[in-house]
Amino acid sequence: MDKYEILSNMINHSRKIVFFTGAGISVPSGIPDFRSADGLYNEKRDDQIRPEDIISHSFYMAHKELFYSFYKNKMMYLEAKPNAAHKWIAELEKNKQVTVVTQNIDGLHSLAGSKNVVEIHGSIHRNYCERCGKLFDARYVHDYNGVPKCDKCGSDIKPDVVLYEESLNEEDINRAIHAIMEADTLIVIGTSLTVYPAAGFVRYFRGSCLILLNKSSTSYDNMADLVINEDIVKIIEKVNEKERN
């Protein structure tokens, strides 16, 4: 039995599954992995400002024009579509009790049809007026010239994403940890598990199958029941091929 058959069997014998996903699952959709060698965080800028600093709370408060110029160009991929991995997870939800805990802000899990999604770093698709709280979609923010303003009260609109220096939403943390503690299978996809506190969620897992699907190795590999270091879409293609045969 090869690793793809083992993966298929583990899923088939699971009742409660949590998928913990990072940037790697959205790379096949055309969204870059910011932390890769040629990713956003290693990009050289003429102004010498680090991308991590631009997407911090303090930078947002002090330099909203520059923040939004960067955010719209580098973090909002409105044309991106769910890939085979997002769709595969959504399909499993029809027959299994599935929770998706994602570090991504792209909203592709929900677009693929997943209903039970915890977006621990927020979403580009939710934006709110800082004064009156009115909600705005991603297209309104993206297409607005300059810092987006509320069409009701005229105040600045802020993306509902967790910036550096900001805390994760406590309710989302609790939902994620509870789901992981209750799961019998935890499948980690497309994350090196280096970004805390989210990466530490894996330590709450008490189930029987810990599966790591990531292009490169992680510090949790020695704890896993199954590790496949390969592109996630290729993994799914091979699993589907095994199930057809």
N, C-alpha and C positions, 0 to 999 in steps of 0.2 A: 504493500500500500504506500503510495507516494504522499508528499505533503499536501497536495491539493485534495486528494481523497480524504486524508485525515481532517483537513479543514471542513470539508463538506459534511463528514460524519459528526464532527463536533457540533456544527450548527444544527444539523438534523436532530440531534439528541438534546438540544438545549430548549428550555422553556422560556426563560427570561434572559434576553441578551442586551447588553449595553455596548454601543459603538462609541468609542472615544476617538474623535477625529481631529486632525490638524491640517496644516496647509497642504501637505502632500496629496490629500484626496482631491483637491481642487486644481492642482497643476494640470491634469489632463483637460480641464475646462478652459485653460488659457490664463489662469490666475497664478502669477509667480510665487514661489516659496521665498518669502523675504529673507530667510536666514541661510539660504544656500550660498555657495561661493560667488555666484553671479547675481545674487538677489539684492533686494532693495537696501538691506542694512549694510551691504558691502559696496554700495554705489558711491563713487566720488562726486561730490558736489562742488561747484565753483565757489559757493559762499561758505564752504567748510562747515556748514551746520549739519550735524548728524541727523539722519532720519528719525532715530529714536527720540531726539530732543524735540523735533518738529511735532511729533504726535504725542507730546506730553501735555498734561493739564496746564502747567504754567505757561508753556509756549502758546497754547490755544488762547488763554486769557490775555496774553500780552500782544500777540501778533496774529490776529484772526485772519487777515487777508492772506498772509503767507501760509498759514496753516491750511486754509481751504484750497489754495492753489495746489499745494502738495497733495492733500487728501483727495481732491477730485481727480487729479491726474494719475495718482499712484495707488489708490486704495479702493476706488469705486469702479468695478468692472460690471457695468450694467448690461452688457451684451453677453456675458458669460452664461452658459446653459449647464444644467446638471449633466454629469457624465455617467458612464455605466456603473460606477461605484455608488454614486448617490441613488441611482434608480434601483440598484440591487438591494440596497438597505431598505428603501421604501417598499419594495416588493416583499421582503421578508416580514415586514410589519403586518401583512395580511394574514400570516399564519403563526406568528410568534409574538410574544410580548416584548416589544423592542423600544428602547430609549436611546436617543442619540444625544451625546454630550459633545459639543463641538467648540473648539477654540476659534473657529473661523467666523468672520463677520459678513460673509458673502451671501448668506441666505439660501444657498443652493440645496441644502437638505430639504427645506420646506418647499422649495420650488419643485423638487423631485417627487413630492407627495408624502414625505415623512410628517407624521402628526405630532409625535411626542419628542420634541427637540428642545434641548437646553443650550442656549447660545451664551456661554459664560463670558464671552468678551463683547457681547452685544451684536448689533446688526446694522449695516449701512441702510437697511430698508426702514428703520425707525429713526425719526428725527423729531425733536420737539422744541417749541418756543421756550426760551429761558424765562420769560415772564409769565405768559398765560397758559403754557403747557400744551398748546394746540399741536397736533401731530402732523407730520409731513412725510411724504414718501421720498425715496432716493432720487427719483427723476426731478422732482421740484428742486432739491438741493443741488444736484449735479448741474442742472441747466441755468441756475440762478447766476447772474453776473456779479462776481465778488462774494462777499459774506452774505449768505441767504438770510432774508428777513421774513418775519411772520406777516402774512397778508391780513391778519386780524388786528394786531397791536403794534406791528412795526419793530419788534425786538429781534435780537439775533436768535438764529436757530442753531441748536447743537446736535450733533449726531449721537445716537444712543449706542456709542461704542466706548469700551473701557480704554481710556488713554493711560499712558505711563503716569505714575503718581496717583492714579485713582484706584480705589478698591473694587474688587469684584462684587457684584450684587449678592447679598447674603442669602436671599431666597433661592437664587440660581445655584449657589454653592451647595446649599442644603439639599435641593432637588437632585443635583448631580451625585453627591456623596450617597444619598439614600438609594438611588437607583443602582449605583455600583455595588453597594453593600448587599442589595437584594438579588443581584444577578447571579445566575449560575455560569454564565459565560461573558467575558469581557474581551472585546475585540478592539485593539488599538490600531488605527490606520493613519499613516501619513504624518506622524509626529515623532520627533526625536526625544520627546519627554524631557526637555531641558528647561521649559518655561514654567516657573512656579508662580503662584501656588497650584495652578491647574495640574501640572505633572504629578504632584503629590497625591492626587485623587486615586491613582492606581493602587496605592498602598491600602486603601479601604476595601479592596476586593477580597471576598471570602469564598468565592465560588470554586468550581472545579476546573474551568478551562480559561487560562489567560493566553490570548493569541496576539502576537505582534506582527503586523503587516506594514513594513516600512522599507523604503529603498536602502537605507543604511542601518547599521546596527545601533542599538540603544543601550543605556546603562541597565535597563530592565531585562535584557535578553536572557540572562541566566535564571531569571525567575519564571520565565514563560513556559507554557506547555507546548507551544508551537510558535516558531519564528520563520517568516518568509520575507527575505530581503529582495523585493522585486516591485516593479510598478504595479499599483493596485488594479488598474484596468486589465493588465495582462493576467494577474492572479485570478480575477473574476472570470475572464475568458476561459482559463484552464479549468476552473471549478465547474463552470457551466458545461464545458465539453465532457468532463468526467461524468456529470450527472446525466447527460444525454446518452452516453454510452453505458 
